[in-house]
Amino acid sequence: MRRGKALPAHGYAPRTAPLVCAVGVALLAAGAVPAAAEGEPAGCDGTRLLQPVHAAGCGAVVGHGTHHETSDPAALARQLTSASTLTADVDPDAYRLRGKRVGGGGSARTAPVLMPGQYTDTIGPGETRWYAVDLDAAATADLAVTAAPRTGAEVAHGDGIELRLGAPGPYSPACGTDVAHFGQDEGAMVLSGAVGRVPSADGHGGCDTAGRYALSVHRTTDARSDRARWPVELRYGTEAPLPAGTTPAPAATRFGEAPAAPAGTPRDVEGGTGFNDAPRLRRGVWRDALLPGRTRFYKVRVGWGQRLVYAAEFANAPVPGGDGPTAPSFVATAAYGPDRQPVEDASGVPQRRVYTGRPVSVGLGTVPVSWTNRWVAGGAAPGARASGDYYVAVSLGPGAARLARDAAVGVVLRMDVTGTELAGPQYKAAARDGGSPSQAGGTHIAAGAAGGGAHGGGFMTADDVIAAGAGGAVALVGVAAVAALSRRRRDQT
């Protein structure tokens, strides 16, 4: 594919252009474009012209004015199908927001106070929105923010959202920070980040006090990027501490031996547009298809003592012949805990790889889920701190529209949950007998949000966490009970 010459402004294709007619009929039949109403500009096929189209041999303008030119009419039709899907005014595959409408404040003083639940808002380029939550001194609080810009909109590498949760007081020390940037300039995609307040193990951390905490959400925007406001979804949940007298199991910080990948005939599944409509998967092999610029979501239940291990295998998508070299795109995956906190990989498998149209695989493996993982400093353990539904996100870069012969690229998911599920988070818990999920502590007031950033106070290293004693005591070996802050930076696609 190559970029053609500039075309006249507001130019429409002749109504007799056979190529545009054939393409329009195909798009109309597929529901990709609407029929023209009376008085609207229309093509010879009866479709409403959402974008100026210019026919000159075998070429057309679609999307944001990009001129696609090829000697193969079928290839052009495929390109137009991809482009129309990414730029339609009403996008059926866009992230499906859910929640109560709220307007973030312009400062911490004017921030609306949120109750546990889910909310929606919007944010403009360069803007910072503020929200407040009232916390006690014992519960874990999780706040997750998902931005849903128009798929394929122009962005820069550093565009995205930056989150900070500040403690009460005049200096408002940071209890959690997170950064979710696109890390690419192919086009906008769904972004998600999370911060949280996790009370320290000794109760003397800088973020262990009760009071009003302030969440700021800042949108970073390059001068050349799209200026439209982004819809955002906020999820706020709290998790009660373990019941008195409960001794939690030790932290689990090692991935261990990699299991054999599930085999068999793939079963068809259609991933969700986001967290709210993600289908539930079991162990096995599943098959889906992704359009360029899309992220599909799935959820898998992971219990105490278990780990999530999966691979996403993207299919071959040969580039159109005769178009010369084509810039590569990328494929990526990410995992999130029950409260949408990002979960880091412990297996060493890459989560993002270059995609050139040839088969490629990405994946992720977690450490076993343990309550005490929340106090481990860094690594893959902190995100795997609660049992419940874990979310898997699989993405195909917007630039793949230049590569694929077809409008969508096939992907096979090999999903596995390994290890014996335990009856609860307590030390020496028995194996769960297959009944309903354990309610042994860690009750979630609202199943949403997540502590994906830094937390205040009392961090332990992986080798410092042991369960010991009676009456719910946790022994901290070789750990100074001091507040610790860390900042986790990550680029998300």
C-alpha positions as CSV (number, residue, x, y, z in Angstrom):
1,M,0.0,0.0,0.0
2,R,1.3,3.5,-0.8
3,R,0.0,7.0,-0.1
4,G,-1.4,8.6,-3.3
5,K,-1.6,12.2,-4.3
6,A,-3.7,14.8,-2.5
7,L,-7.4,14.8,-3.6
8,P,-9.7,17.8,-4.0
9,A,-11.6,18.7,-0.9
10,H,-15.2,17.5,-0.7
11,G,-14.8,15.4,-3.8
12,Y,-17.2,12.4,-4.2
13,A,-16.8,9.5,-6.5
14,P,-18.8,9.5,-9.7
15,R,-22.1,7.6,-9.2
16,T,-21.1,5.3,-12.1
17,A,-17.7,4.2,-10.7
18,P,-18.0,0.4,-10.7
19,L,-15.3,-0.2,-8.1
20,V,-16.9,2.1,-5.5
21,C,-20.3,0.6,-6.3
22,A,-19.0,-2.9,-5.6
23,V,-17.4,-1.9,-2.4
24,G,-20.4,0.0,-1.2
25,V,-22.8,-2.8,-1.9
26,A,-20.5,-5.1,0.1
27,L,-20.3,-2.7,3.0
28,L,-24.0,-2.0,3.0
29,A,-24.7,-5.7,3.1
30,A,-22.3,-6.2,6.0
31,G,-23.9,-3.3,7.9
32,A,-20.7,-1.3,7.9
33,V,-22.2,1.8,6.4
34,P,-25.8,3.0,6.5
35,A,-28.2,3.7,3.6
36,A,-28.5,7.3,2.4
37,A,-31.5,9.2,3.4
38,E,-33.4,11.5,1.1
39,G,-31.3,14.6,0.2
40,E,-28.0,13.1,1.4
41,P,-25.0,12.5,-0.9
42,A,-25.2,8.9,-2.1
43,G,-23.2,6.4,-4.1
44,C,-24.5,4.4,-6.9
45,D,-25.1,1.6,-4.5
46,G,-27.5,3.6,-2.3
47,T,-25.1,4.0,0.6
48,R,-24.7,7.3,2.5
49,L,-21.3,8.8,1.9
50,L,-19.9,9.2,5.4
51,Q,-16.4,10.1,4.1
52,P,-15.4,11.7,0.8
53,V,-14.6,9.0,-1.7
54,H,-12.5,9.5,-4.9
55,A,-12.3,6.8,-7.6
56,A,-9.4,7.0,-9.9
57,G,-8.6,3.6,-11.3
58,C,-8.5,1.5,-8.2
59,G,-8.1,4.0,-5.3
60,A,-10.2,5.6,-2.6
61,V,-10.1,8.0,0.3
62,V,-11.3,6.5,3.6
63,G,-11.0,7.2,7.3
64,H,-9.1,10.4,8.1
65,G,-8.4,11.3,4.5
66,T,-5.8,8.6,3.8
67,H,-5.6,7.6,0.1
68,H,-5.5,3.9,-0.4
69,E,-4.4,2.9,-3.9
70,T,-4.0,-0.6,-5.3
71,S,-4.3,-2.5,-8.6
72,D,-6.4,-5.1,-6.9
73,P,-10.1,-4.1,-6.4
74,A,-10.6,-7.0,-3.9
75,A,-7.7,-5.8,-1.8
76,L,-9.1,-2.2,-1.9
77,A,-12.5,-3.6,-0.7
78,R,-10.7,-5.3,2.2
79,Q,-8.9,-2.1,3.1
80,L,-12.1,-0.1,3.0
81,T,-13.8,-2.6,5.2
82,S,-11.1,-2.3,7.8
83,A,-11.1,1.5,7.6
84,S,-14.9,1.8,7.8
85,T,-15.0,-0.4,10.8
86,L,-12.5,1.8,12.6
87,T,-14.0,5.2,11.7
88,A,-17.8,4.7,11.7
89,D,-19.7,7.3,13.7
90,V,-21.4,4.6,15.7
91,D,-19.0,1.8,16.6
92,P,-20.6,-1.4,17.8
93,D,-17.3,-2.7,18.9
94,A,-16.3,0.3,21.1
95,Y,-15.8,-0.2,24.8
96,R,-19.1,-0.5,26.5
97,L,-19.1,1.8,29.4
98,R,-21.2,1.2,32.5
99,G,-21.8,3.3,35.6
100,K,-23.4,6.4,37.1
101,R,-22.5,9.7,35.5
102,V,-20.2,11.9,37.6
103,G,-18.3,15.1,36.8
104,G,-14.8,15.2,38.2
105,G,-13.7,18.3,39.9
106,G,-11.1,20.8,38.7
107,S,-9.1,20.4,42.0
108,A,-9.0,18.2,45.1
109,R,-11.2,20.7,46.9
110,T,-14.0,20.5,44.3
111,A,-13.8,16.7,43.8
112,P,-17.0,14.8,44.1
113,V,-17.0,12.1,46.9
114,L,-17.5,8.6,45.5
115,M,-19.1,5.7,47.1
116,P,-18.1,2.2,46.2
117,G,-19.4,1.5,42.7
118,Q,-18.8,2.3,39.1
119,Y,-18.9,5.7,37.4
120,T,-18.5,7.3,34.0
121,D,-17.0,10.7,33.0
122,T,-15.1,12.4,30.2
123,I,-11.7,14.0,30.1
124,G,-10.2,16.5,27.6
125,P,-6.6,16.9,26.3
126,G,-4.3,18.0,29.0
127,E,-7.0,18.0,31.6
128,T,-6.9,16.7,35.2
129,R,-10.1,15.4,36.8
130,W,-10.3,15.0,40.6
131,Y,-12.4,12.5,42.7
132,A,-12.5,11.8,46.4
133,V,-13.1,8.7,48.6
134,D,-13.5,8.5,52.4
135,L,-11.5,5.5,53.8
136,D,-11.1,4.0,57.2
137,A,-7.8,2.8,58.5
138,A,-8.2,-0.9,57.8
139,A,-9.8,-1.7,54.4
140,T,-8.0,-2.0,51.1
141,A,-9.3,0.5,48.6
142,D,-9.0,0.1,44.8
143,L,-9.6,2.6,42.1
144,A,-9.4,1.7,38.4
145,V,-9.7,4.1,35.5
146,T,-10.4,3.0,31.9
147,A,-10.2,5.4,29.0
148,A,-12.0,4.6,25.8
149,P,-10.9,7.0,23.0
150,R,-12.2,6.6,19.5
151,T,-10.4,3.6,18.0
152,G,-7.7,4.7,15.6
153,A,-7.7,8.4,16.5
154,E,-4.4,10.1,16.0
155,V,-2.1,9.8,19.1
156,A,1.5,10.0,20.1
157,H,3.7,7.6,22.1
158,G,3.3,9.6,25.4
159,D,-0.4,10.1,25.2
160,G,-2.5,8.4,27.9
161,I,-3.7,8.7,31.5
162,E,-1.7,9.2,34.7
163,L,-3.2,8.4,38.0
164,R,-2.3,9.5,41.6
165,L,-4.0,8.6,44.9
166,G,-3.1,11.1,47.6
167,A,-3.5,10.6,51.4
168,P,-5.2,13.1,53.7
169,G,-3.2,16.0,55.0
170,P,-1.7,19.2,53.8
171,Y,1.1,17.5,51.9
172,S,-1.1,14.6,50.6
173,P,1.6,11.9,50.1
174,A,1.1,9.5,47.2
175,C,-0.4,6.2,48.2
176,G,-0.6,4.9,44.6
177,T,0.5,6.1,41.2
178,D,0.1,4.5,37.7
179,V,0.8,5.5,34.2
180,A,-1.0,4.1,31.1
181,H,0.4,5.4,27.8
182,F,-0.2,4.1,24.3
183,G,3.5,3.6,23.7
184,Q,2.9,3.8,19.9
185,D,1.5,6.2,17.3
186,E,-0.5,3.9,15.1
187,G,-3.8,5.0,16.7
188,A,-5.8,5.2,19.9
189,M,-6.9,2.1,21.8
190,V,-8.5,1.3,25.1
191,L,-6.2,2.2,28.1
192,S,-6.6,1.1,31.7
193,G,-4.7,1.9,34.9
194,A,-5.3,1.5,38.6
195,V,-4.1,2.8,42.0
196,G,-5.0,1.6,45.5
197,R,-4.5,2.1,49.2
198,V,-3.3,-1.2,50.8
199,P,-2.8,-0.9,54.6
200,S,0.7,-1.8,55.6
201,A,1.4,-5.0,57.4
202,D,2.3,-3.2,60.7
203,G,-0.3,-0.5,60.5
204,H,2.2,2.4,60.7
205,G,2.5,3.4,57.1
206,G,2.0,6.9,55.7
207,C,-1.3,5.8,54.0
208,D,-2.8,3.9,57.0
209,T,-4.8,6.8,58.4
210,A,-8.6,7.2,58.0
211,G,-9.8,10.2,56.1
212,R,-10.5,11.7,52.7
213,Y,-8.2,10.5,49.9
214,A,-8.0,12.3,46.5
215,L,-7.7,10.6,43.1
216,S,-6.4,12.7,40.2
217,V,-6.7,11.5,36.6
218,H,-4.5,13.4,34.1
219,R,-4.6,13.1,30.4
220,T,-1.4,13.6,28.6
221,T,-1.8,14.8,25.0
222,D,0.7,15.7,22.2
223,A,0.1,18.9,20.3
224,R,-0.6,16.9,17.1
225,S,-2.9,14.3,18.7
226,D,-6.7,14.1,18.4
227,R,-8.5,16.7,20.6
228,A,-11.7,14.9,21.2
229,R,-12.8,14.3,24.8
230,W,-12.3,10.7,26.0
231,P,-15.0,8.7,27.8
232,V,-13.6,7.3,31.0
233,E,-15.0,4.6,33.4
234,L,-14.0,4.6,37.1
235,R,-14.4,1.6,39.4
236,Y,-14.1,2.0,43.1
237,G,-14.2,-0.9,45.5
238,T,-13.1,-1.7,49.0
239,E,-11.9,-5.0,50.6
240,A,-12.3,-5.7,54.3
241,P,-9.3,-7.0,56.3
242,L,-9.1,-10.7,57.3
243,P,-11.2,-11.6,60.3
244,A,-9.6,-11.4,63.7
245,G,-7.6,-14.5,64.5
246,T,-6.8,-15.4,60.8
247,T,-3.2,-16.1,59.9
248,P,-2.7,-15.6,56.2
249,A,-0.7,-18.0,54.1
250,P,2.8,-17.0,53.1
251,A,3.4,-14.9,50.0
252,A,3.9,-16.8,46.7
253,T,6.5,-15.2,44.6
254,R,7.8,-17.8,42.2
255,F,6.2,-18.9,39.0
256,G,7.6,-22.5,39.1
257,E,7.5,-25.0,36.3
258,A,5.6,-24.0,33.1
259,P,2.7,-26.3,32.5
260,A,1.9,-28.1,29.2
261,A,-0.3,-25.8,27.1
262,P,-3.9,-27.0,26.7
263,A,-4.5,-28.8,23.4
264,G,-7.5,-29.8,21.4
265,T,-10.0,-28.3,18.9
266,P,-10.6,-24.6,19.6
267,R,-14.0,-23.5,20.6
268,D,-15.4,-20.3,19.2
269,V,-15.8,-17.3,21.5
270,E,-16.4,-13.6,21.0
271,G,-14.4,-11.5,23.5
272,G,-15.9,-8.5,25.2
273,T,-15.3,-4.9,24.4
274,G,-14.1,-4.4,28.0
275,F,-14.4,-5.5,31.6
276,N,-18.1,-5.2,31.7
277,D,-19.0,-7.7,28.9
278,A,-16.0,-10.0,29.1
279,P,-17.2,-13.7,28.6
280,R,-16.1,-16.2,31.1
281,L,-13.7,-18.9,29.9
282,R,-12.6,-22.2,31.4
283,R,-9.4,-24.1,30.9
284,G,-9.1,-25.0,27.2
285,V,-8.5,-23.7,23.7
286,W,-10.6,-20.9,22.4
287,R,-10.7,-19.1,19.0
288,D,-11.6,-15.4,18.3
289,A,-10.8,-12.8,15.7
290,L,-9.6,-9.2,16.2
291,L,-9.9,-6.2,14.0
292,P,-7.0,-3.8,13.8
293,G,-7.0,-1.4,16.8
294,R,-9.2,-3.6,18.9
295,T,-8.7,-5.1,22.4
296,R,-10.8,-8.2,23.4
297,F,-11.5,-9.0,27.0
298,Y,-12.1,-12.3,28.7
299,K,-12.4,-13.4,32.3
300,V,-11.2,-16.5,34.1
301,R,-11.8,-17.5,37.7
302,V,-8.6,-18.0,39.7
303,G,-8.8,-19.2,43.3
304,W,-6.5,-19.1,46.3
305,G,-3.3,-20.9,45.7
306,Q,-3.9,-21.1,41.9
307,R,-2.1,-19.3,39.0
308,L,-3.3,-18.1,35.6
309,V,-1.2,-19.1,32.6
310,Y,-2.3,-18.4,29.0
311,A,-1.0,-17.8,25.5
312,A,-2.6,-15.8,22.6
313,E,-1.5,-17.1,19.2
314,F,-2.1,-14.7,16.3
315,A,-2.7,-16.2,12.9
316,N,-0.9,-15.6,9.6
317,A,-2.2,-12.6,7.7
318,P,-0.3,-12.3,4.4
319,V,0.3,-8.7,3.2
320,P,-1.3,-7.8,-0.2
321,G,1.0,-8.6,-3.0
322,G,2.6,-6.0,-5.2
323,D,2.3,-3.2,-2.6
324,G,6.0,-3.1,-1.6
325,P,7.3,-3.0,2.0
326,T,4.7,-2.4,4.7
327,A,5.4,-1.1,8.2
328,P,4.8,-3.7,10.9
329,S,2.3,-3.4,13.7
330,F,2.2,-5.2,17.1
331,V,0.2,-7.6,19.2
332,A,-0.1,-7.4,23.0
333,T,-1.7,-8.8,26.0
334,A,-2.3,-7.8,29.6
335,A,-4.0,-9.3,32.7
336,Y,-5.9,-7.7,35.5
337,G,-7.0,-8.9,38.9
338,P,-10.6,-9.0,40.3
339,D,-10.5,-5.3,41.1
340,R,-8.9,-4.5,37.7
341,Q,-5.4,-4.1,39.2
342,P,-2.7,-4.8,36.6
343,V,-1.1,-8.2,37.1
344,E,2.5,-8.6,36.1
345,D,4.0,-11.6,34.3
346,A,6.1,-14.1,36.3
347,S,6.7,-16.6,33.4
348,G,9.2,-14.6,31.3
349,V,6.9,-14.8,28.2
350,P,6.7,-11.6,26.2
351,Q,3.4,-9.6,26.5
352,R,4.1,-7.5,23.3
353,R,5.7,-8.5,20.0
354,V,6.0,-7.1,16.5
355,Y,3.4,-8.3,14.1
356,T,4.3,-8.4,10.4
357,G,1.4,-10.6,9.2
358,R,3.2,-13.9,10.3
359,P,2.1,-16.1,13.2
360,V,3.3,-14.8,16.5
361,S,2.4,-15.5,20.1
362,V,2.2,-13.5,23.4
363,G,1.2,-14.7,26.8
364,L,1.4,-14.3,30.6
365,G,1.7,-16.4,33.7
366,T,1.0,-15.3,37.3
367,V,2.4,-16.4,40.6
368,P,-0.1,-18.4,42.8
369,V,-2.7,-16.1,44.4
370,S,-2.1,-15.3,48.1
371,W,-3.4,-12.7,50.4
372,T,0.1,-11.8,51.6
373,N,1.3,-11.1,48.1
374,R,0.0,-7.5,48.6
375,W,2.9,-6.8,50.9
376,V,5.7,-8.0,48.6
377,A,7.8,-5.1,47.2
378,G,7.8,-5.2,43.4
379,G,7.8,-8.2,41.0
380,A,4.8,-10.1,39.9
381,A,3.3,-10.9,43.3
382,P,1.4,-7.8,44.4
383,G,-1.2,-8.0,41.7
384,A,-2.1,-11.7,42.5
385,R,-3.5,-10.8,45.9
386,A,-7.2,-11.9,45.8
387,S,-9.2,-14.8,44.4
388,G,-12.0,-14.2,41.9
389,D,-12.4,-13.3,38.2
390,Y,-9.1,-12.3,36.5
391,Y,-9.3,-10.5,33.2
392,V,-7.3,-11.2,30.1
393,A,-7.0,-8.5,27.4
394,V,-5.6,-9.2,23.9
395,S,-4.8,-6.4,21.5
396,L,-4.0,-6.0,17.8
397,G,-2.3,-2.8,16.7
398,P,-4.2,-0.3,14.5
399,G,-1.4,-0.5,12.0
400,A,-2.4,-4.1,11.2
401,A,-5.0,-2.7,8.9
402,R,-2.1,-2.1,6.4
403,L,-1.1,-5.7,6.7
404,A,-4.0,-8.1,6.7
405,R,-5.8,-9.3,3.6
406,D,-8.9,-9.9,5.7
407,A,-10.6,-7.3,7.9
408,A,-9.9,-9.4,11.1
409,V,-7.0,-11.5,12.3
410,G,-7.6,-14.9,13.9
411,V,-6.3,-15.6,17.4
412,V,-6.2,-18.8,19.4
413,L,-6.2,-18.6,23.2
414,R,-4.7,-21.4,25.3
415,M,-6.1,-20.8,28.7
416,D,-5.1,-22.6,31.9
417,V,-5.5,-22.3,35.6
418,T,-3.1,-24.5,37.5
419,G,-2.7,-25.6,41.1
420,T,-5.2,-26.9,43.8
421,E,-7.7,-24.2,44.8
422,L,-7.6,-23.6,48.6
423,A,-10.7,-23.0,50.7
424,G,-9.4,-19.5,51.8
425,P,-6.5,-17.2,52.3
426,Q,-5.6,-18.6,55.7
427,Y,-2.4,-20.5,56.6
428,K,-2.6,-24.2,55.9
429,A,-6.1,-23.9,54.3
430,A,-7.6,-27.1,53.1
431,A,-8.4,-27.8,49.4
432,R,-11.7,-26.3,48.3
433,D,-14.3,-29.0,47.8
434,G,-15.9,-27.5,44.7
435,G,-18.6,-25.6,46.4
436,S,-19.3,-21.9,46.1
437,P,-16.3,-19.5,46.4
438,S,-14.9,-19.2,49.8
439,Q,-16.0,-16.3,52.0
440,A,-13.2,-16.6,54.5
441,G,-12.3,-12.9,54.8
442,G,-11.3,-10.4,52.2
443,T,-14.9,-9.4,51.5
444,H,-15.3,-7.0,48.6
445,I,-17.8,-4.2,49.2
446,A,-17.7,-3.3,45.5
447,A,-16.0,-5.5,43.0
448,G,-14.1,-2.9,41.1
449,A,-10.9,-0.8,41.0
450,A,-7.5,-2.0,41.8
451,G,-4.2,-1.3,43.5
452,G,-1.9,-1.4,40.6
453,G,0.4,1.4,41.7
454,A,2.5,2.0,44.8
455,H,1.1,1.6,48.3
456,G,2.2,3.3,51.5
457,G,4.1,1.6,54.3
458,G,5.4,-1.7,55.5
459,F,6.5,-3.4,52.4
460,M,8.2,-6.8,52.5
461,T,10.5,-8.6,50.2
462,A,9.6,-11.9,48.8
463,D,11.8,-13.8,51.3
464,D,10.6,-11.8,54.2
465,V,7.0,-12.9,54.3
466,I,6.1,-15.9,56.6
467,A,3.0,-16.8,58.4
468,A,3.5,-17.6,62.1
469,G,2.1,-17.4,65.5
470,A,-1.5,-17.4,66.7
471,G,-4.2,-14.9,66.8
472,G,-3.7,-13.8,63.2
473,A,-0.2,-12.5,63.8
474,V,2.1,-12.2,60.8
475,A,5.8,-12.3,61.5
476,L,8.0,-10.0,59.5
477,V,11.5,-11.3,59.4
478,G,14.3,-8.8,58.7
479,V,11.9,-6.0,57.6
480,A,12.0,-2.5,58.9
481,A,8.5,-1.2,59.5
482,V,8.8,1.9,57.5
483,A,6.7,3.6,54.8
484,A,7.9,2.8,51.3
485,L,6.7,4.4,48.1
486,S,7.4,3.1,44.7
487,R,6.3,4.2,41.3
488,R,5.5,1.7,38.6
489,R,5.7,3.0,35.1
490,R,4.3,1.0,32.2
491,D,3.4,1.7,28.7
492,Q,0.1,0.0,27.7
493,T,-1.2,-0.6,24.3
